[in-house]
Amino acid sequence: MSSSCKYRLYLNQLLETLNERCIKINRDTVNPETPWGFPSSPIHIAELPSGVRFAFLARHGDSHQHSPSEVPVRANIAALKHIGVQAIVAFSAVGSLREEIAPGDFVIPSG
């Protein structure tokens, strides 16, 4: 499986998992061009049952093609601003010391 397919699979699994947990998935995807070019990946938009919308942007690209120094930060911020994003929450993969959490697992904390 190519790296690109692997990351798309992870994104699809994430969207399906969120959908199973009562988050309505709006399958809209946008890719706005900015004065700094396109963002590092298309932006996927979802909506919580409460009506709150959120956007997901793969900072290093759908196939993780951008190294940290190559991430088009200005284009990413401008694209998110263009679609109306008001706050950004960024997270990273740092690993786990728990054996039951394997590499590639996506964990959503509860409570």
Short mmCIF file of the C-alpha atoms (twelve columns), coordinates in Angstrom:
data_MODEL
# 
_entry.id   MODEL 
# 
loop_
_atom_site.group_PDB 
_atom_site.id 
_atom_site.type_symbol 
_atom_site.label_atom_id 
_atom_site.label_alt_id 
_atom_site.label_comp_id 
_atom_site.label_asym_id 
_atom_site.label_seq_id 
_atom_site.Cartn_x 
_atom_site.Cartn_y 
_atom_site.Cartn_z 
_atom_site.pdbx_PDB_model_num 
ATOM 1   C CA . MET A 1   0.000   0.000  0.000  1 
ATOM 2   C CA . SER A 2   1.428   3.394  -0.937 1 
ATOM 3   C CA . SER A 3   1.994   6.021  1.759  1 
ATOM 4   C CA . SER A 4   -0.711  8.205  0.193  1 
ATOM 5   C CA . CYS A 5   -3.292  5.406  0.367  1 
ATOM 6   C CA . LYS A 6   -2.334  4.635  3.958  1 
ATOM 7   C CA . TYR A 7   -3.000  8.208  5.149  1 
ATOM 8   C CA . ARG A 8   -6.247  8.462  3.196  1 
ATOM 9   C CA . LEU A 9   -7.293  5.211  4.856  1 
ATOM 10  C CA . TYR A 10  -6.513  6.678  8.276  1 
ATOM 11  C CA . LEU A 11  -8.564  9.793  7.456  1 
ATOM 12  C CA . ASN A 12  -11.491 7.660  6.288  1 
ATOM 13  C CA . GLN A 13  -11.227 5.570  9.480  1 
ATOM 14  C CA . LEU A 14  -11.189 8.774  11.533 1 
ATOM 15  C CA . LEU A 15  -14.299 10.114 9.797  1 
ATOM 16  C CA . GLU A 16  -16.096 6.774  10.191 1 
ATOM 17  C CA . THR A 17  -15.146 6.587  13.884 1 
ATOM 18  C CA . LEU A 18  -16.404 10.112 14.481 1 
ATOM 19  C CA . ASN A 19  -19.612 9.253  12.631 1 
ATOM 20  C CA . GLU A 20  -20.090 6.172  14.862 1 
ATOM 21  C CA . ARG A 21  -19.711 8.389  17.924 1 
ATOM 22  C CA . CYS A 22  -22.718 10.534 16.943 1 
ATOM 23  C CA . ILE A 23  -20.808 13.186 15.034 1 
ATOM 24  C CA . LYS A 24  -22.587 14.021 11.811 1 
ATOM 25  C CA . ILE A 25  -20.028 14.071 9.021  1 
ATOM 26  C CA . ASN A 26  -20.496 16.673 6.354  1 
ATOM 27  C CA . ARG A 27  -18.481 15.241 3.457  1 
ATOM 28  C CA . ASP A 28  -17.604 18.666 2.074  1 
ATOM 29  C CA . THR A 29  -13.983 19.126 1.143  1 
ATOM 30  C CA . VAL A 30  -12.506 22.451 0.084  1 
ATOM 31  C CA . ASN A 31  -9.076  23.415 -1.216 1 
ATOM 32  C CA . PRO A 32  -8.952  27.218 -1.488 1 
ATOM 33  C CA . GLU A 33  -6.046  28.893 -3.210 1 
ATOM 34  C CA . THR A 34  -4.450  31.671 -1.139 1 
ATOM 35  C CA . PRO A 35  -1.863  34.356 -1.937 1 
ATOM 36  C CA . TRP A 36  0.698   31.803 -0.616 1 
ATOM 37  C CA . GLY A 37  -0.581  28.906 -2.728 1 
ATOM 38  C CA . PHE A 38  -2.758  25.966 -1.745 1 
ATOM 39  C CA . PRO A 39  -2.838  24.544 1.791  1 
ATOM 40  C CA . SER A 40  -0.857  21.401 2.539  1 
ATOM 41  C CA . SER A 41  -3.990  19.260 2.007  1 
ATOM 42  C CA . PRO A 42  -7.656  19.703 1.166  1 
ATOM 43  C CA . ILE A 43  -9.711  20.768 4.198  1 
ATOM 44  C CA . HIS A 44  -12.390 18.310 5.355  1 
ATOM 45  C CA . ILE A 45  -15.411 19.799 7.139  1 
ATOM 46  C CA . ALA A 46  -17.592 18.065 9.754  1 
ATOM 47  C CA . GLU A 47  -20.418 19.078 12.058 1 
ATOM 48  C CA . LEU A 48  -21.235 18.098 15.648 1 
ATOM 49  C CA . PRO A 49  -24.844 17.229 16.574 1 
ATOM 50  C CA . SER A 50  -25.006 20.639 18.306 1 
ATOM 51  C CA . GLY A 51  -24.418 22.344 14.942 1 
ATOM 52  C CA . VAL A 52  -20.826 23.351 15.696 1 
ATOM 53  C CA . ARG A 53  -18.736 22.915 12.560 1 
ATOM 54  C CA . PHE A 54  -15.059 22.058 12.489 1 
ATOM 55  C CA . ALA A 55  -12.423 21.630 9.816  1 
ATOM 56  C CA . PHE A 56  -9.604  19.071 9.524  1 
ATOM 57  C CA . LEU A 57  -6.390  19.944 7.705  1 
ATOM 58  C CA . ALA A 58  -3.518  17.442 7.397  1 
ATOM 59  C CA . ARG A 59  -0.653  19.794 8.221  1 
ATOM 60  C CA . HIS A 60  2.020   17.604 6.590  1 
ATOM 61  C CA . GLY A 61  -0.217  16.680 3.617  1 
ATOM 62  C CA . ASP A 62  -2.551  13.774 2.860  1 
ATOM 63  C CA . SER A 63  0.399   11.498 2.146  1 
ATOM 64  C CA . HIS A 64  2.710   13.173 4.686  1 
ATOM 65  C CA . GLN A 65  4.711   14.655 1.826  1 
ATOM 66  C CA . HIS A 66  5.743   17.896 3.597  1 
ATOM 67  C CA . SER A 67  8.651   17.806 6.025  1 
ATOM 68  C CA . PRO A 68  8.304   20.220 8.995  1 
ATOM 69  C CA . SER A 69  10.320  22.898 7.207  1 
ATOM 70  C CA . GLU A 70  8.225   22.514 4.012  1 
ATOM 71  C CA . VAL A 71  4.740   22.868 5.547  1 
ATOM 72  C CA . PRO A 72  3.045   25.843 3.819  1 
ATOM 73  C CA . VAL A 73  2.090   27.461 7.126  1 
ATOM 74  C CA . ARG A 74  0.912   30.791 5.671  1 
ATOM 75  C CA . ALA A 75  -1.230  29.062 3.047  1 
ATOM 76  C CA . ASN A 76  -2.710  26.766 5.716  1 
ATOM 77  C CA . ILE A 77  -3.637  29.654 8.030  1 
ATOM 78  C CA . ALA A 78  -4.989  31.775 5.168  1 
ATOM 79  C CA . ALA A 79  -7.090  28.861 3.839  1 
ATOM 80  C CA . LEU A 80  -8.562  28.162 7.286  1 
ATOM 81  C CA . LYS A 81  -9.322  31.870 7.762  1 
ATOM 82  C CA . HIS A 82  -10.900 31.996 4.289  1 
ATOM 83  C CA . ILE A 83  -13.429 29.284 5.204  1 
ATOM 84  C CA . GLY A 84  -14.291 30.986 8.508  1 
ATOM 85  C CA . VAL A 85  -12.250 29.029 11.054 1 
ATOM 86  C CA . GLN A 86  -11.998 31.102 14.244 1 
ATOM 87  C CA . ALA A 87  -9.756  28.893 16.406 1 
ATOM 88  C CA . ILE A 88  -7.096  26.285 15.660 1 
ATOM 89  C CA . VAL A 89  -6.355  23.213 17.765 1 
ATOM 90  C CA . ALA A 90  -3.180  21.465 16.670 1 
ATOM 91  C CA . PHE A 91  -2.055  18.067 17.875 1 
ATOM 92  C CA . SER A 92  0.785   15.753 17.088 1 
ATOM 93  C CA . ALA A 93  1.542   12.074 17.214 1 
ATOM 94  C CA . VAL A 94  3.777   11.535 20.208 1 
ATOM 95  C CA . GLY A 95  3.298   7.826  20.792 1 
ATOM 96  C CA . SER A 96  2.136   5.985  23.867 1 
ATOM 97  C CA . LEU A 97  3.571   3.969  26.712 1 
ATOM 98  C CA . ARG A 98  0.469   1.745  26.761 1 
ATOM 99  C CA . GLU A 99  0.817   -1.541 24.874 1 
ATOM 100 C CA . GLU A 100 -2.867  -1.596 23.892 1 
ATOM 101 C CA . ILE A 101 -2.396  1.652  21.934 1 
ATOM 102 C CA . ALA A 102 -0.575  0.627  18.762 1 
ATOM 103 C CA . PRO A 103 1.176   2.837  16.195 1 
ATOM 104 C CA . GLY A 104 -1.462  4.241  13.835 1 
ATOM 105 C CA . ASP A 105 -4.228  4.246  16.484 1 
ATOM 106 C CA . PHE A 106 -6.196  7.464  16.830 1 
ATOM 107 C CA . VAL A 107 -7.241  8.141  20.413 1 
ATOM 108 C CA . ILE A 108 -10.017 10.498 21.465 1 
ATOM 109 C CA . PRO A 109 -9.853  11.145 25.227 1 
ATOM 110 C CA . SER A 110 -13.107 10.930 27.152 1 
ATOM 111 C CA . GLY A 111 -14.206 12.709 30.289 1 
# 
